[in-house]
Amino acid sequence: MREHLKKTRRSPKWEHFRDEFLKGRFCASCGGTKSLQAHHIKPYHTHKELELDPLNLIPLCMGRFDCHLFIGHGGRFDYSNPNVVKDAAAALSYPPKRRAIESLAKSSRVAD
């Protein structure tokens, strides 16, 4: 139900915009290319005016490391990580420190 409601509130341009944004990209947190998501840096539901702003998006995957969940949302989809860009870059640059970076994302998360 929640996904259905989110879809009806989205701009009719969102799906095409998202697909174009993700073309040729990789996960900003692990470098993966499977199951990429266009994650809103400032959450869509609180900043609807930024829905189609590519500067408010970061590609995160739901693949092997589930970066969208653990880096983008701090482990819970009803939260967001205000430090997602910094945390994703750190996870990509320092893979051995990934667990510590995920812990930082969790401690930084804010309720949506």
Secondary structure, DSSP 8 states (H G I E B T S, - for coil): -HHHHHHHHS-TTHHHHHHHHHTT---TTT---SSEEEEESS-TTT-GGGTT-GGGEEEEESSTT-HIIIIISTT-TTEE-TTHHHHHHHHHH-GGGHHHHHHHHHHH-EE-
